[in-house]
Amino acid sequence: MRYSRVYLESMAYELPPIVVTSEELEERIAPAYKTLNIPQGQLEELTGIVERRFWPEGFRVSQGATLAAKKLLQSCHVPAGEIDVLIYAGVCREGFEPATATFVASSLGIKDSSLVYDISNACLGVLNGILDIANRIELGQSRAGMVVSCESSREINEITIKKLLSQTNMRVFIQSLATFTGGSGAIAVLLTDGSFSREHRPKLLAGAVSCAPEFCELCQWGILPKENGLYTQQMHTDSVAVLENGVKLGKKTWDRFLESIAWTPQMVDKTICHQVGSKHRETILNTIQISLEKDFVTYPFLGNIGTVSLPITSAIANERGFLKSDDKVAWLGIGSGLNCMMIGWEW
């Protein structure tokens, strides 16, 4: 996949107001820790995550996505009326129907000839949305398209805490560990054909994908029936298997990516990875021979925000001057399934 006329016009994000530390989470599951003889501090020790954020109770994900989208539109030269495509790409959504994107489109005042729809692909959703819009721009079907997402980890964390306290055993703890890394946040990403202004902006160059659907059961988040017609959320993850097989898939995708974009590992100036935790980061970067100094992270203070993690990390890295003009930047995405996607920019 190669591109010649697609630009990253702008990005904007919204952070929840409630900070929750790993220490605070561990205090709530202290009885389980005591039963299982697990010392305090293991969550931060195993993941490198110090804190994450939660939205207030009752906060809707379409609200977060709309806040990020409005912030983006205030910062760029593209009015809402010029957006041809609006995609909502979060794991979390308002319901089965209508598309969560329609709530955002209604709030923004998107024109009635626009495409408005959702894309769902675990933590890769936003990257899938970016390439979907990029293809439309490359084909000349669109001039501008926006991908938005908002993730909320409050509810699934509360449910998992209750489950661990009522079913205290090592199996449940291990399956719950990834859930406790979850954070919350919202992102908006605007892509254009470059015709709205002459300002320098990142240019999309190429991408590559790989899949390993035989591992589709390693990480699952969904709803299960309870009693009296009620349902509850449930999430469980085989973190060890996700790491092992995810890194193998990542290496395969990396080789395809370098071939597609005609780079060598030494030519890559900066990387932005999906934010899982310290062990995952170190393992994949060592495997693809990229130094940690070239990589920017947010997981220590934001945790894993699903689809929002990679783009919000890029936005913050850009704000802080880590990403510089003309840098060759690789976005390295992976999601449960397993699916992997990597895209390259000239920043």
C-alpha positions in Angstrom: 0.0 0.0 0.0 1.6 3.2 -1.2 0.2 6.8 -1.1 1.1 10.0 -2.9 -1.6 12.6 -2.1 -2.7 12.0 1.6 -1.7 14.3 4.4 -2.2 14.4 8.2 -3.9 17.7 8.5 -4.4 17.8 12.2 -4.9 15.8 15.4 -6.7 16.6 18.7 -7.4 14.8 21.9 -9.5 14.9 25.0 -8.3 13.5 28.4 -10.7 12.4 31.1 -10.5 14.4 34.4 -10.2 11.5 36.8 -6.7 10.1 37.4 -6.5 6.6 38.9 -3.2 5.3 40.0 -2.1 1.6 39.9 -1.6 1.9 43.7 -5.3 2.9 44.1 -6.5 0.0 42.0 -4.4 -2.4 44.0 -5.8 -1.1 47.2 -9.3 -2.1 46.0 -8.1 -5.6 45.2 -6.0 -5.9 48.4 -8.0 -8.9 49.8 -7.3 -10.9 46.6 -3.6 -10.0 46.7 -3.5 -11.2 50.3 -5.2 -14.5 49.5 -2.9 -15.1 46.5 0.3 -13.9 48.3 0.9 -11.2 45.7 2.9 -8.2 46.9 1.7 -4.7 46.4 3.2 -2.9 43.5 3.0 -5.8 41.0 0.7 -4.0 38.6 3.2 -1.2 38.0 6.1 -3.5 38.2 4.7 -5.9 35.5 3.4 -3.2 33.1 5.2 0.1 33.8 1.9 1.8 34.1 1.8 4.3 37.0 -1.7 5.8 36.3 -4.5 5.9 33.9 -7.7 8.1 33.5 -11.4 7.4 33.8 -14.4 9.4 32.5 -17.0 10.4 35.0 -19.9 8.0 35.6 -22.5 8.2 32.8 -20.1 9.9 30.3 -21.0 8.8 26.8 -18.2 7.9 24.3 -19.8 10.1 21.6 -19.3 13.1 23.9 -15.6 12.4 24.2 -15.2 11.9 20.4 -17.2 15.1 19.8 -15.0 17.1 22.2 -11.9 15.9 20.4 -13.4 16.6 17.0 -14.5 20.1 17.8 -11.1 20.9 19.3 -9.5 19.7 16.0 -11.8 21.8 13.8 -10.9 24.9 15.9 -7.2 24.3 15.2 -7.2 23.8 11.4 -8.3 25.3 8.1 -10.9 22.7 7.3 -14.5 23.5 8.3 -17.0 20.8 9.2 -18.9 21.4 6.0 -15.9 20.2 4.0 -15.6 16.8 5.6 -16.6 14.1 3.2 -16.1 11.1 5.5 -16.6 10.7 9.3 -15.6 7.4 10.9 -16.0 6.4 14.5 -13.5 3.6 15.2 -13.6 2.9 18.9 -13.9 -0.5 20.7 -16.4 1.3 23.0 -19.6 2.5 21.3 -23.0 3.8 22.1 -24.9 0.6 21.1 -25.5 -1.8 18.4 -27.2 0.8 16.2 -27.2 3.5 15.0 -23.5 4.0 14.2 -21.8 6.0 17.0 -20.4 8.2 14.2 -23.9 9.6 13.6 -24.0 11.1 17.1 -20.7 12.8 16.4 -21.8 14.0 13.0 -25.0 15.4 14.4 -23.0 17.5 16.9 -20.5 18.7 14.3 -23.0 19.7 11.6 -21.5 17.4 8.9 -23.0 18.0 5.4 -25.7 15.6 4.2 -23.6 14.2 1.3 -21.0 12.8 3.7 -20.3 9.2 4.5 -20.9 8.6 8.2 -20.2 5.1 9.7 -18.3 3.0 12.3 -15.3 0.8 11.8 -14.5 -1.9 14.5 -11.2 -3.8 14.7 -10.1 -3.9 18.3 -7.2 -1.6 19.0 -6.5 -1.1 15.3 -9.8 0.7 14.6 -8.4 4.2 14.2 -5.6 3.0 11.9 -8.1 1.1 9.8 -10.2 4.3 9.6 -7.1 6.3 8.5 -6.3 3.9 5.7 -10.0 3.7 4.6 -10.0 7.5 4.3 -6.6 7.5 2.7 -7.8 5.2 0.0 -10.7 7.4 -0.8 -8.5 10.5 -1.0 -5.9 8.6 -3.2 -8.8 7.6 -5.5 -10.0 11.2 -5.7 -13.3 10.4 -4.0 -12.7 12.6 -1.0 -10.8 15.8 -0.1 -11.1 15.5 3.7 -12.0 12.8 6.1 -12.0 12.5 9.9 -11.5 9.5 12.2 -12.7 9.8 15.8 -12.7 7.5 18.8 -13.3 7.5 22.5 -12.6 4.7 24.9 -13.8 4.2 28.5 -12.2 1.6 30.9 -14.1 2.6 34.0 -17.0 0.1 33.7 -14.9 -2.9 32.7 -12.5 -2.2 35.5 -15.3 -2.1 38.1 -16.7 -5.3 36.8 -13.3 -7.0 36.8 -12.5 -5.9 40.4 -15.8 -7.4 41.6 -15.1 -10.6 39.8 -11.6 -11.0 41.2 -12.8 -10.3 44.7 -15.6 -12.9 44.4 -13.6 -15.5 42.5 -10.1 -15.1 43.9 -7.7 -17.5 42.2 -4.6 -17.1 40.2 -6.3 -17.9 36.9 -8.7 -15.0 37.2 -5.9 -12.6 38.3 -3.8 -13.5 35.3 -6.7 -13.1 32.9 -7.6 -9.7 34.6 -4.1 -8.1 34.5 -4.5 -6.6 31.0 -7.9 -5.2 32.0 -6.3 -3.2 34.8 -3.9 -1.5 32.4 -6.9 0.0 30.5 -7.2 3.8 30.3 -9.7 6.2 28.8 -9.5 9.1 26.3 -10.6 10.5 23.0 -8.9 11.3 19.7 -9.8 13.0 16.4 -7.6 12.6 13.3 -8.1 14.6 10.1 -6.7 13.6 6.7 -6.8 15.7 3.5 -5.5 15.8 0.0 -3.4 18.8 1.0 -5.5 21.4 -0.8 -6.8 23.3 2.2 -3.6 25.1 3.1 0.1 25.4 2.1 1.3 24.7 5.6 3.8 21.8 6.0 2.1 18.7 7.3 3.0 15.0 7.6 2.6 13.0 4.4 1.4 9.4 4.4 3.8 7.2 2.4 2.9 3.5 2.7 1.6 0.8 4.9 1.5 -3.0 5.4 -0.8 -5.4 7.2 -0.7 -9.0 8.5 -3.2 -11.2 10.3 -3.2 -14.3 12.5 -6.9 -15.1 13.1 -6.0 -18.4 14.6 -5.3 -16.4 17.8 -8.8 -14.8 17.9 -9.6 -16.2 21.4 -6.5 -14.8 23.2 -8.2 -11.5 24.1 -11.9 -11.1 24.3 -14.2 -8.3 25.5 -17.9 -8.6 25.2 -21.2 -9.2 27.0 -22.5 -12.4 28.6 -26.0 -13.3 29.8 -26.6 -13.2 33.6 -30.0 -13.9 35.0 -33.5 -12.5 34.4 -32.6 -11.4 30.9 -29.7 -9.2 32.1 -26.2 -9.0 30.6 -22.8 -8.0 31.9 -19.5 -7.2 30.4 -16.6 -9.6 30.6 -13.0 -9.3 29.5 -10.2 -11.8 29.7 -6.7 -11.9 28.1 -3.9 -14.4 27.8 -1.2 -11.8 28.1 1.7 -14.2 27.7 0.3 -15.7 24.5 -0.6 -12.3 23.1 2.9 -11.1 23.7 4.6 -14.2 22.1 2.4 -14.4 19.1 1.9 -10.6 18.7 5.7 -10.1 18.5 6.0 -12.8 15.8 3.2 -11.2 13.8 4.7 -7.8 14.4 8.1 -8.9 13.0 6.4 -10.3 9.9 4.5 -7.1 9.4 7.6 -5.0 9.9 9.4 -6.9 7.2 6.5 -6.3 4.8 6.3 -2.6 5.9 10.0 -2.0 5.1 9.7 -3.6 1.7 6.5 -1.5 0.9 8.0 1.8 2.0 11.6 1.1 0.8 13.2 1.9 4.1 15.8 0.1 6.2 15.6 0.0 10.0 18.4 2.5 10.2 16.3 5.0 8.1 13.5 5.1 10.6 13.8 8.3 12.7 10.9 7.8 15.2 8.4 5.1 16.1 5.0 5.3 17.8 3.7 1.9 19.0 0.4 0.7 20.4 0.6 1.4 24.2 0.4 -1.9 26.0 3.2 -1.8 28.6 6.9 -1.9 29.2 7.5 -5.6 28.4 5.6 -5.5 25.1 7.4 -2.3 24.0 10.9 -3.6 24.8 10.3 -6.9 23.2 8.9 -5.7 19.9 11.5 -2.9 19.5 14.4 -5.2 20.2 12.9 -7.7 17.7 12.8 -5.1 14.9 16.1 -3.6 15.9 14.8 -0.1 16.8 16.4 1.7 19.8 14.1 2.7 22.7 15.4 6.3 22.2 13.5 6.6 18.9 10.2 5.6 20.5 7.8 7.8 22.4 5.5 6.4 25.1 2.4 7.5 27.1 1.4 4.2 28.8 3.1 5.2 32.1 0.6 8.0 32.6 -2.3 7.0 30.3 -2.3 3.2 30.3 -3.7 1.3 27.3 -6.5 3.4 25.7 -7.3 0.9 23.0 -7.8 2.5 19.6 -7.0 5.9 21.0 -3.5 4.9 22.3 -1.4 5.1 19.2 -2.8 8.4 17.7 -3.0 10.2 21.1 0.6 9.2 21.7 1.5 10.7 18.3 -0.3 13.9 19.0 1.4 14.3 22.4 4.8 13.4 20.9 4.2 16.1 18.2 3.2 18.7 20.8 6.3 18.0 22.8 8.6 18.4 19.8 9.6 14.7 19.7 8.4 14.4 16.1 10.3 16.8 13.9 9.8 18.0 10.3 11.0 15.5 7.7 11.3 12.7 10.2 10.6 9.2 8.9 8.0 8.1 11.4 6.5 4.6 11.7 3.2 3.9 13.4 3.2 0.3 14.7 -0.3 -0.9 15.5 -1.6 -4.3 16.7 -4.9 -5.5 17.9 -6.5 -8.6 19.3 -7.6 -11.0 16.6 -4.6 -10.9 16.0 -4.2 -8.2 13.4 -1.2 -5.9 12.8 -0.9 -2.7 10.8 2.1 -0.4 10.2 2.1 2.9 8.4 4.8 5.3 7.5 4.9 9.1 7.4 7.3 11.8 6.3 6.7 14.2 9.1 
